[in-house]
Amino acid sequence: MRVKIYQINPERDSNRMKFISLSDSQSPDPSIYDEVFNAEIDENGLEEIYGRFNTVGHPLFRGHSLSVSDVIVTDEKASVQELKRQNSYFINSLYTSNEKDEN
Protein backbone atom coordinates (compact mmCIF):
# COMPACT_ATOMS: atom_id res chain seq x y z
CA MET A 1 0.00 0.00 0.00
CA ARG A 2 1.26 3.50 -0.79
CA VAL A 3 1.28 5.74 2.26
CA LYS A 4 1.86 9.47 2.51
CA ILE A 5 2.34 11.20 5.85
CA TYR A 6 1.99 14.93 6.41
CA GLN A 7 3.09 16.82 9.51
CA ILE A 8 2.81 20.46 10.49
CA ASN A 9 5.90 22.54 9.84
CA PRO A 10 6.44 24.56 13.06
CA GLU A 11 7.94 27.48 11.10
CA ARG A 12 4.60 28.02 9.30
CA ASP A 13 2.42 27.17 12.31
CA SER A 14 1.62 30.71 13.48
CA ASN A 15 -1.60 29.54 15.19
CA ARG A 16 0.19 26.75 17.10
CA MET A 17 -1.91 23.92 15.67
CA LYS A 18 0.76 21.22 16.00
CA PHE A 19 -0.34 18.42 18.36
CA ILE A 20 -3.85 19.95 18.70
CA SER A 21 -6.95 17.81 18.02
CA LEU A 22 -9.75 18.97 15.75
CA SER A 23 -12.11 19.27 18.70
CA ASP A 24 -9.74 21.76 20.36
CA SER A 25 -9.03 23.88 17.28
CA GLN A 26 -10.22 25.39 14.07
CA SER A 27 -9.80 23.52 10.79
CA PRO A 28 -6.10 23.07 10.05
CA ASP A 29 -4.61 25.04 7.16
CA PRO A 30 -3.17 22.60 4.58
CA SER A 31 -0.41 25.08 3.68
CA ILE A 32 1.34 24.53 7.04
CA TYR A 33 1.84 20.81 6.37
CA ASP A 34 4.92 19.16 4.85
CA GLU A 35 4.94 15.73 3.24
CA VAL A 36 7.38 13.74 5.39
CA PHE A 37 6.85 10.31 3.83
CA ASN A 38 5.65 8.93 0.48
CA ALA A 39 6.38 5.28 -0.34
CA GLU A 40 5.01 1.76 -0.61
CA ILE A 41 4.95 -0.22 2.65
CA ASP A 42 3.83 -3.73 3.59
CA GLU A 43 1.64 -2.67 6.52
CA ASN A 44 -2.14 -2.69 6.14
CA GLY A 45 -4.42 -0.58 8.28
CA LEU A 46 -3.90 2.45 10.45
CA GLU A 47 -2.79 0.58 13.57
CA GLU A 48 -0.03 -1.22 11.65
CA ILE A 49 1.07 2.06 10.03
CA TYR A 50 1.09 3.80 13.42
CA GLY A 51 3.09 0.94 14.94
CA ARG A 52 5.61 0.97 12.10
CA PHE A 53 6.33 4.69 12.27
CA ASN A 54 6.44 4.87 16.06
CA THR A 55 8.70 1.86 16.62
CA VAL A 56 10.65 0.59 13.60
CA GLY A 57 10.50 3.68 11.38
CA HIS A 58 11.41 3.73 7.69
CA PRO A 59 14.58 5.00 5.98
CA LEU A 60 12.58 7.48 3.87
CA PHE A 61 10.62 8.92 6.81
CA ARG A 62 11.67 12.53 7.56
CA GLY A 63 9.30 13.34 10.43
CA HIS A 64 8.77 12.83 14.15
CA SER A 65 6.82 9.88 15.55
CA LEU A 66 3.15 9.99 14.56
CA SER A 67 1.04 12.17 16.80
CA VAL A 68 -2.09 14.32 17.03
CA SER A 69 -2.50 16.71 14.05
CA ASP A 70 -0.62 14.46 11.60
CA VAL A 71 -2.34 13.31 8.41
CA ILE A 72 -2.02 9.84 6.86
CA VAL A 73 -3.10 9.26 3.26
CA THR A 74 -3.38 5.70 1.95
CA ASP A 75 -3.73 4.48 -1.62
CA GLU A 76 -5.02 0.93 -1.67
CA LYS A 77 -6.65 -1.49 -4.07
CA ALA A 78 -10.38 -1.27 -3.45
CA SER A 79 -11.69 -4.18 -5.49
CA VAL A 80 -10.95 -7.11 -7.75
CA GLN A 81 -10.81 -4.72 -10.71
CA GLU A 82 -7.65 -3.23 -9.17
CA LEU A 83 -9.23 0.18 -8.72
CA LYS A 84 -7.38 2.40 -6.30
CA ARG A 85 -9.01 4.16 -3.40
CA GLN A 86 -7.39 7.04 -1.55
CA ASN A 87 -8.28 7.67 2.09
CA SER A 88 -7.10 10.51 4.32
CA TYR A 89 -6.96 10.31 8.11
CA PHE A 90 -6.34 13.11 10.61
CA ILE A 91 -4.83 11.82 13.84
CA ASN A 92 -7.23 13.41 16.29
CA SER A 93 -6.31 11.52 19.46
CA LEU A 94 -3.98 8.82 20.67
CA TYR A 95 -4.64 5.93 22.99
CA THR A 96 -2.63 3.22 24.63
CA SER A 97 -3.55 -0.44 24.31
CA ASN A 98 -5.02 -0.27 27.85
CA GLU A 99 -7.35 2.59 26.91
CA LYS A 100 -8.53 0.74 23.82
CA ASP A 101 -9.42 -2.34 25.86
CA GLU A 102 -11.43 -0.30 28.37
CA ASN A 103 -13.70 1.34 25.75
N, C-alpha and C positions, 0 to 999 in steps of 0.2 A: 504494500500500500504506500502511495506517496503521501508524505506528511510535510506540512509547512507549519512553522511556529513563528509567531509574532510576539514581540515584547516591547513595552514602552521604553522609548529612549529618554532617559532622565533629563537630557539637555533640552528637549523640546516639550517637556512635561510641566508647563508653567502653572497648571491647575493642580499639580500633585495627585495625579490619578493612579500612579503606579501602586500596586498592591491594594487597591480599593475595589470592593465589590460593586456590582451594578446597583444593588439596593441602597448603597451608601453614597452614590454619586450620580452625576448626570451621565448622559451617553458619552462614551469615550470618543475622542476625535481620532479617526484613522491615521491622520497625518503624523501623529506622535509615535506611531509604531514602526519598528524595524523588523524585517524578516531575518530571523536568526538561525533558521534551519529550513532546508528544502531538499528532500531526498527520499528515496525508496527505503522502507524498513520492513522487517519481517513481522513486527508486532501488529496485532489486530485489536481494535477497541481502545477506548480512552484510558482505561486502567492500566493496560499493558504499555501504552505510550507514556503515561505518567511515570510508571515504574522505571521504564528504560531511561528516561531523561533525568530522573532524580536519583538514580543509583549508578548504572553502568555508563550512561552518556553515549555520545557518538562523536567520531572524529570531526565531523562537519558542523557540529553544534557550536554556535558562537554566543550563547546566552547564559543566563543564570538558571538554576534549577526552576522547574515549572512552579508557578505560584499564581495567586489571585491577580487578575487583570491581563493575564496572558491569553492569546488566542491560538487555537489549534485548528488547522484546516486539513481535512483528509480527502483524498481522491481514492475511491474504491470502486471495484466492479459491482454493479448493482443487480445484475441479472445474467442469465445464461447467454444472452445476446452480447455480452461483454460491454454493455453500456457503462459509462463511468458516472458516478454520482459524487458531487463535492459537498461536504458538510463542514460547517464552521462552528466552533465551540468556544465560548468565553468562559474562562475559569473564574467562577463567581465565588466559590468557597472551597475550602480544603477540609478533609476529614482524615482521621486516623482509622485504622482497621477496627479499633474498639468502638469508635463512634458509629461506624457503619453498622456494626452488629447490633447496637442498641436501638437503632431506628427501625 
